Amino acid sequence: MLGDLTMRKVVSCTCLALLAMVHGGCARHSQVRELERRVDSLEAREKQITPEHIRILSVIGEPAVIELSEIMRDTRRPFNVRLAAAGGLSNIDRRLRQPCDLALHALVRGVNECDDSTLKLNMITSVRSCVLGRQSQYATDSEEWRAAESILARPLADWLGDPDSGVRVMAACTLADLRTQIAAHALVVALDDTNASVRTYALVALDRSFGLGLGVSPDDWTKDLREPIEKAKRWWDSRSAG
């Protein structure tokens, strides 16, 4: 069963398939033994797994989610490999005929457990890629879209409280695409963030998602935005009261 494949099996099968194509379906025994030796060496030195192996796993699809999740969360692995695993999970969600909720759950767990701000920001970028993929393919009242809202709204709101301002900005950008009550409330709270960029992106997200007519852009972070911020807060007070 594909779900039980180890990295060794994935690499072995792929290499042997390539050899079979090159040699007309008949790889020489010595070449097979050499490939197996290299795979054994790779398995013994797990840190040497590369983004190319990640791409192989992501092609398998949903059965590879658990493997990719473990790689992404493994702090012993290099930054680029963990980042590639996050991208692989995003690709699985976007490329299957049906979105993969399991991949979204894995990305959320990866972000929650990550203590590297740069990697966390990039993981959230992968989350946003999933959101945009579903947004382009499904109506907002579809089961697929509602599943994304259910999985992501609360974690994204929590990530708006991250110590790193870059992470908070990316969370605000992603929340803008959800358009839920939880997203709106979290973005309104972020209007009081201590960082000007976070406040501005939260304001832009609210404006874009809910059509507030504020006329603001991310480049306005150096401007005095007290008036549009107060307007957004009044909108929220009216919305929540209704």
Steps between C-alpha positions, in 0.01 A plus 500: 500500500634839402417647837758272658786594266822604667738752344724209402221334304402823330853572385565135408189465290559829323863423421420151374218635287737751342758230436238280343408779261862570410584135438181398328347347808801295607742658746828314545548325833812700586314827446213386718741401777676838477170684529398290797833574666448872454147483635620304804760769559237769467271329748784469750575871470154649508620858496611451141146472369470775238220713353508267199390211723224726633377560145486125446288461812262783408426335165366197689226719644299456818670175613823701537353763734613332821854453369521862383356625827766315698778638280365856528485481879837330549731766646807290413444553131635794297284807453458447125383141544238595761388787279473267200285264707260785580486583131438133422201495734363812332547342158308191608205714611499702177570230242266219597158474340363560847675721760686319775380611844762274655773710337349819643488348849864396462605853401314649796674260736835583341449873552386452859807293587756710310737721701681648198325823400625496141393140446168568670434795270571282197276224634216750527577604142439135406173512694398808304585324176247232596239764579551679170487169315164412652374854449569476126327163463207495739209723596500647849195290590661176385597219735866532395515871584316463828742228603791740447326767707431253779858372509681834466296786648588442865871416448548805278338719763740355757799562269410869500634495856840360400803690635639544146343784302566328166299199614219729612497676163476171310223381732307821429545456123368143522209592724394752236416212270273320748237770556360334812377654824803360681729651236331840522525513878866395500585766242319770698700402809818528289415864427649572844822310429819674611651457151391747229533244219277251681238769567507604136474148358214422739322816383558416133377144564177626655450750220555241227300222661197694617488797262536777757601760242802615701727545198814382679797301370796317660720795402308726739673363808691827550181709490266605777227237474308585813191611308459187281584282801223663702263456206586130484440463873160671472412263217590204720300633796197536274551155346549319830205680660274394214 
